[in-house]
Amino acid sequence: MCLIYDDMVDTAGSMVNAREALLQQGAKDEMYLCATHPIFSGPAIERLSGAGFKEVIVSDSMPISKEKQFKGLKQVSIAP
């Protein structure tokens, strides 16, 4: 299992490329993506939906509209 973490996901290009690089180096297919700020602009939703992450976990530091929600997305609270 691999966990990729970043402070923000904007277009998700770096995250998808990181996943592919790990697979090429022999990582198992079960990968999780975690990020603090789900900006999700441009092609991000399409990329993340098709990338094959087991789960994409983000904080609620930014609202995520219904149009930007997808299977495997989990938003967690940053409140105490």
OpenMM code with the backbone's topology and positions (N, CA, C; nanometers):
from openmm import Vec3, app, unit

residues = "MET CYS LEU ILE TYR ASP ASP MET VAL ASP THR ALA GLY SER MET VAL ASN ALA ARG GLU ALA LEU LEU GLN GLN GLY ALA LYS ASP GLU MET TYR LEU CYS ALA THR HIS PRO ILE PHE SER GLY PRO ALA ILE GLU ARG LEU SER GLY ALA GLY PHE LYS GLU VAL ILE VAL SER ASP SER MET PRO ILE SER LYS GLU LYS GLN PHE LYS GLY LEU LYS GLN VAL SER ILE ALA PRO".split()
positions = [
    Vec3(0.0843, -0.1171, 0.0000),
    Vec3(0.0000, 0.0000, 0.0000),
    Vec3(0.0894, 0.1241, 0.0000),
    Vec3(0.0493, 0.2242, -0.0773),
    Vec3(0.1207, 0.3517, -0.0818),
    Vec3(0.0263, 0.4643, -0.0436),
    Vec3(0.0812, 0.5643, 0.0217),
    Vec3(0.0076, 0.6846, 0.0578),
    Vec3(0.0812, 0.8029, -0.0034),
    Vec3(0.0112, 0.8759, -0.0897),
    Vec3(0.0662, 0.9967, -0.1490),
    Vec3(0.0007, 1.1138, -0.0779),
    Vec3(0.0807, 1.2065, -0.0295),
    Vec3(0.0265, 1.3219, 0.0439),
    Vec3(0.0795, 1.4506, -0.0176),
    Vec3(-0.0097, 1.5480, -0.0279),
    Vec3(0.0317, 1.6797, -0.0751),
    Vec3(-0.0518, 1.7850, -0.0034),
    Vec3(-0.0060, 1.9093, -0.0063),
    Vec3(-0.0798, 2.0153, 0.0611),
    Vec3(-0.2064, 2.0534, -0.0139),
    Vec3(-0.2036, 2.0441, -0.1492),
    Vec3(-0.3235, 2.0780, -0.2253),
    Vec3(-0.3270, 1.9985, -0.3547),
    Vec3(-0.4482, 1.9761, -0.4027),
    Vec3(-0.4662, 1.9139, -0.5331),
    Vec3(-0.5392, 2.0157, -0.6191),
    Vec3(-0.4699, 2.0654, -0.7203),
    Vec3(-0.5302, 2.1635, -0.8099),
    Vec3(-0.5848, 2.0903, -0.9326),
    Vec3(-0.5014, 2.0635, -1.0318),
    Vec3(-0.5484, 1.9924, -1.1509),
    Vec3(-0.5258, 1.8417, -1.1411),
    Vec3(-0.4560, 1.7960, -1.0385),
    Vec3(-0.4285, 1.6542, -1.0079),
    Vec3(-0.3272, 1.5897, -1.1018),
    Vec3(-0.2655, 1.6663, -1.1899),
    Vec3(-0.1657, 1.6094, -1.2794),
    Vec3(-0.0469, 1.5500, -1.2058),
    Vec3(0.0054, 1.6207, -1.1077),
    Vec3(0.1197, 1.5704, -1.0302),
    Vec3(0.0845, 1.4441, -0.9525),
    Vec3(-0.0367, 1.4396, -0.9004),
    Vec3(-0.0786, 1.3240, -0.8210),
    Vec3(-0.0927, 1.1982, -0.9081),
    Vec3(-0.1501, 1.2145, -1.0250),
    Vec3(-0.1650, 1.1022, -1.1179),
    Vec3(-0.0285, 1.0569, -1.1670),
    Vec3(0.0602, 1.1524, -1.1961),
    Vec3(0.1963, 1.1174, -1.2382),
    Vec3(0.2727, 1.0466, -1.1272),
    Vec3(0.2550, 1.0884, -1.0031),
    Vec3(0.3207, 1.0228, -0.8897),
    Vec3(0.2735, 0.8786, -0.8770),
    Vec3(0.1433, 0.8576, -0.8928),
    Vec3(0.0887, 0.7218, -0.8860),
    Vec3(0.1500, 0.6336, -0.9943),
    Vec3(0.1563, 0.6852, -1.1160),
    Vec3(0.2137, 0.6087, -1.2271),
    Vec3(0.3613, 0.5778, -1.2030),
    Vec3(0.4363, 0.6735, -1.1506),
    Vec3(0.5785, 0.6518, -1.1227),
    Vec3(0.5975, 0.5423, -1.0176),
    Vec3(0.5133, 0.5421, -0.9159),
    Vec3(0.5219, 0.4386, -0.8128),
    Vec3(0.4907, 0.3013, -0.8714),
    Vec3(0.3886, 0.2932, -0.9557),
    Vec3(0.3551, 0.1661, -1.0202),
    Vec3(0.4709, 0.1167, -1.1063),
    Vec3(0.5343, 0.2065, -1.1796),
    Vec3(0.6471, 0.1685, -1.2649),
    Vec3(0.7659, 0.1171, -1.1847),
    Vec3(0.7759, 0.1606, -1.0602),
    Vec3(0.8849, 0.1157, -0.9732),
    Vec3(0.8479, -0.0081, -0.8917),
    Vec3(0.7302, -0.0652, -0.9197),
    Vec3(0.6934, -0.1907, -0.8560),
    Vec3(0.5987, -0.1798, -0.7378),
    Vec3(0.5441, -0.0632, -0.7140),
    Vec3(0.4493, -0.0476, -0.6021),
    Vec3(0.3222, -0.1261, -0.6302),
    Vec3(0.2570, -0.1669, -0.5245),
    Vec3(0.1277, -0.2345, -0.5365),
    Vec3(0.0242, -0.1340, -0.5864),
    Vec3(-0.0814, -0.1846, -0.6457),
    Vec3(-0.1846, -0.0999, -0.7043),
    Vec3(-0.2690, -0.0270, -0.5995),
    Vec3(-0.2701, -0.0735, -0.4758),
    Vec3(-0.3516, -0.0115, -0.3710),
    Vec3(-0.2844, 0.1160, -0.3215),
    Vec3(-0.3341, 0.2302, -0.3703),
    Vec3(-0.2762, 0.3595, -0.3331),
    Vec3(-0.3841, 0.4553, -0.2869),
    Vec3(-0.3466, 0.5358, -0.1901),
    Vec3(-0.4346, 0.6382, -0.1348),
    Vec3(-0.3728, 0.7740, -0.1604),
    Vec3(-0.4581, 0.8725, -0.1829),
    Vec3(-0.4137, 1.0098, -0.1989),
    Vec3(-0.4754, 1.0918, -0.0869),
    Vec3(-0.3939, 1.1690, -0.0172),
    Vec3(-0.4409, 1.2588, 0.0886),
    Vec3(-0.3918, 1.3996, 0.0578),
    Vec3(-0.4796, 1.4956, 0.0819),
    Vec3(-0.4414, 1.6356, 0.0590),
    Vec3(-0.5179, 1.7244, 0.1552),
    Vec3(-0.4557, 1.8342, 0.1903),
    Vec3(-0.5197, 1.9294, 0.2804),
    Vec3(-0.6251, 2.0128, 0.2087),
    Vec3(-0.5904, 2.0669, 0.0920),
    Vec3(-0.6802, 2.1592, 0.0230),
    Vec3(-0.7265, 2.1022, -0.1115),
    Vec3(-0.8539, 2.0686, -0.1233),
    Vec3(-0.9075, 2.0130, -0.2483),
    Vec3(-0.9511, 2.1234, -0.3450),
    Vec3(-0.8579, 2.1812, -0.4163),
    Vec3(-0.8912, 2.2891, -0.5092),
    Vec3(-0.9713, 2.2341, -0.6283),
    Vec3(-0.9273, 2.1220, -0.6833),
    Vec3(-0.9987, 2.0498, -0.7890),
    Vec3(-1.0397, 2.1407, -0.9054),
    Vec3(-0.9440, 2.1985, -0.9736),
    Vec3(-0.9756, 2.2828, -1.0890),
    Vec3(-0.9483, 2.2077, -1.2189),
    Vec3(-1.0006, 2.2629, -1.3280),
    Vec3(-0.9771, 2.2064, -1.4608),
    Vec3(-1.0109, 2.0588, -1.4679),
    Vec3(-0.9148, 1.9764, -1.5134),
    Vec3(-0.9401, 1.8333, -1.5340),
    Vec3(-0.9249, 1.7463, -1.4084),
    Vec3(-0.9171, 1.8060, -1.2924),
    Vec3(-0.8878, 1.7295, -1.1702),
    Vec3(-0.9857, 1.6153, -1.1459),
    Vec3(-1.1141, 1.6410, -1.1558),
    Vec3(-1.2128, 1.5370, -1.1243),
    Vec3(-1.2019, 1.4215, -1.2230),
    Vec3(-1.1889, 1.4521, -1.3490),
    Vec3(-1.1737, 1.3464, -1.4497),
    Vec3(-1.0475, 1.2648, -1.4232),
    Vec3(-0.9385, 1.3324, -1.3930),
    Vec3(-0.8119, 1.2626, -1.3660),
    Vec3(-0.8220, 1.1747, -1.2424),
    Vec3(-0.8751, 1.2299, -1.1340),
    Vec3(-0.8830, 1.1537, -1.0094),
    Vec3(-0.9813, 1.0377, -1.0201),
    Vec3(-1.0908, 1.0593, -1.0898),
    Vec3(-1.1899, 0.9529, -1.1069),
    Vec3(-1.1331, 0.8342, -1.1826),
    Vec3(-1.0453, 0.8619, -1.2772),
    Vec3(-0.9902, 0.7549, -1.3589),
    Vec3(-0.8533, 0.7053, -1.3183),
    Vec3(-0.7958, 0.7628, -1.2149),
    Vec3(-0.6578, 0.7299, -1.1774),
    Vec3(-0.6427, 0.5955, -1.1087),
    Vec3(-0.7471, 0.5491, -1.0423),
    Vec3(-0.7379, 0.4199, -0.9748),
    Vec3(-0.6956, 0.4263, -0.8293),
    Vec3(-0.7039, 0.5435, -0.7660),
    Vec3(-0.6747, 0.5510, -0.6229),
    Vec3(-0.7820, 0.4741, -0.5465),
    Vec3(-0.7404, 0.4031, -0.4446),
    Vec3(-0.8366, 0.3314, -0.3601),
    Vec3(-0.9287, 0.4326, -0.2915),
    Vec3(-0.8701, 0.5433, -0.2456),
    Vec3(-0.9480, 0.6487, -0.1816),
    Vec3(-0.8709, 0.7803, -0.1954),
    Vec3(-0.9456, 0.8891, -0.2108),
    Vec3(-0.8890, 1.0236, -0.2120),
    Vec3(-0.9445, 1.0939, -0.0892),
    Vec3(-0.8576, 1.1246, 0.0062),
    Vec3(-0.8989, 1.1805, 0.1345),
    Vec3(-0.8512, 1.3255, 0.1411),
    Vec3(-0.9457, 1.4158, 0.1636),
    Vec3(-0.9140, 1.5589, 0.1696),
    Vec3(-0.9805, 1.6202, 0.2920),
    Vec3(-0.9310, 1.7360, 0.3331),
    Vec3(-0.9930, 1.8061, 0.4454),
    Vec3(-1.1099, 1.8895, 0.3952),
    Vec3(-1.1846, 1.9440, 0.4895),
    Vec3(-1.2956, 2.0328, 0.4541),
    Vec3(-1.2523, 2.1794, 0.4609),
    Vec3(-1.1250, 2.2051, 0.4336),
    Vec3(-1.0747, 2.3433, 0.4326),
    Vec3(-1.1372, 2.4245, 0.3193),
    Vec3(-1.1902, 2.3543, 0.2208),
    Vec3(-1.2600, 2.4175, 0.1085),
    Vec3(-1.3853, 2.3355, 0.0795),
    Vec3(-1.4952, 2.4000, 0.0477),
    Vec3(-1.6151, 2.3236, 0.0129),
    Vec3(-1.5967, 2.2531, -0.1214),
    Vec3(-1.6576, 2.1367, -0.1351),
    Vec3(-1.6539, 2.0627, -0.2610),
    Vec3(-1.7974, 2.0545, -0.3126),
    Vec3(-1.8222, 2.1166, -0.4257),
    Vec3(-1.9574, 2.1151, -0.4823),
    Vec3(-1.9948, 1.9729, -0.5238),
    Vec3(-2.1233, 1.9486, -0.5358),
    Vec3(-2.1719, 1.8155, -0.5750),
    Vec3(-2.1149, 1.7725, -0.7094),
    Vec3(-2.0943, 1.8686, -0.8001),
    Vec3(-2.0401, 1.8366, -0.9322),
    Vec3(-1.8959, 1.7858, -0.9255),
    Vec3(-1.8266, 1.8189, -0.8179),
    Vec3(-1.6866, 1.7787, -0.8045),
    Vec3(-1.6677, 1.6573, -0.7136),
    Vec3(-1.7737, 1.5977, -0.6682),
    Vec3(-1.7631, 1.4786, -0.5852),
    Vec3(-1.7630, 1.3548, -0.6748),
    Vec3(-1.6884, 1.2534, -0.6351),
    Vec3(-1.6755, 1.1323, -0.7150),
    Vec3(-1.6578, 1.0125, -0.6232),
    Vec3(-1.6759, 0.8954, -0.6807),
    Vec3(-1.6616, 0.7713, -0.6039),
    Vec3(-1.5188, 0.7602, -0.5513),
    Vec3(-1.5066, 0.7296, -0.4232),
    Vec3(-1.3752, 0.7169, -0.3614),
    Vec3(-1.3272, 0.8421, -0.2915),
    Vec3(-1.4025, 0.9516, -0.3024),
    Vec3(-1.3649, 1.0760, -0.2358),
    Vec3(-1.4183, 1.0760, -0.0926),
    Vec3(-1.3319, 1.1088, 0.0005),
    Vec3(-1.3720, 1.1193, 0.1421),
    Vec3(-1.3217, 1.2528, 0.1940),
    Vec3(-1.4126, 1.3319, 0.2481),
    Vec3(-1.3754, 1.4619, 0.3044),
    Vec3(-1.3864, 1.4532, 0.4556),
    Vec3(-1.2799, 1.4923, 0.5259),
    Vec3(-1.2759, 1.4860, 0.6719),
    Vec3(-1.2649, 1.6266, 0.7291),
    Vec3(-1.3187, 1.6434, 0.8469),
    Vec3(-1.3222, 1.7746, 0.9130),
    Vec3(-1.1869, 1.8090, 0.9738),
    Vec3(-1.1528, 1.9378, 0.9669),
    Vec3(-1.0304, 1.9847, 1.0325),
    Vec3(-1.0636, 2.0468, 1.1694),
    Vec3(-1.1914, 2.0422, 1.2062),
    Vec3(-1.2324, 2.0954, 1.3366),
    Vec3(-1.1808, 2.0057, 1.4489),
    Vec3(-1.1643, 2.0621, 1.5682),
    Vec3(-1.1147, 1.9796, 1.6795),
    Vec3(-1.2124, 1.8677, 1.7155),
] * unit.nanometer
topology = app.Topology()
chain = topology.addChain("A")
for resn in residues:
    res = topology.addResidue(resn, chain)
    for name in ("N", "CA", "C"):
        topology.addAtom(name, app.Element.getBySymbol(name[0]), res)
